[in-house]
Amino acid sequence: MTISPEEDEAFNEIERRAKQRKESVRAAMRRVDEDDDIQIYQRPWVGLTDEEIKHIEETTTCLENESWLRNLTRNLEAKLKEKNI
């Protein structure tokens, strides 16, 4: 199988662009590392206590055509989001 000069040039252009993007990302990462004003903190995950889970279970309600499990899941998710924002 022979590659035409046009195909070869198209491949080379894709490769050049990929290298440029890679270098741009590396440069941006260096700037973040060198900039004392930018600090990234990763907070530890905060789960629910047994008491919080029990309270959510006891207070979850639904109408006739709703799923109690779905409402419980959504309430648990909301509480976790609240604690982890």
FENMOFEN-V641538 format. One record per pair of residues at least 12 apart in sequence whose C-alpha atoms are under 7 Angstrom apart, sorted by the first residue. I is the first residue (numbers start at 1). J is the second residue. If there is no record, write none. Layout:
# FENMOFEN-V641538
i->{I	I}
j->{J	J}
This chain:
# FENMOFEN-V641538
i->{45	46	46	47	48	56	57	60}
j->{84	83	84	80	80	75	72	72}
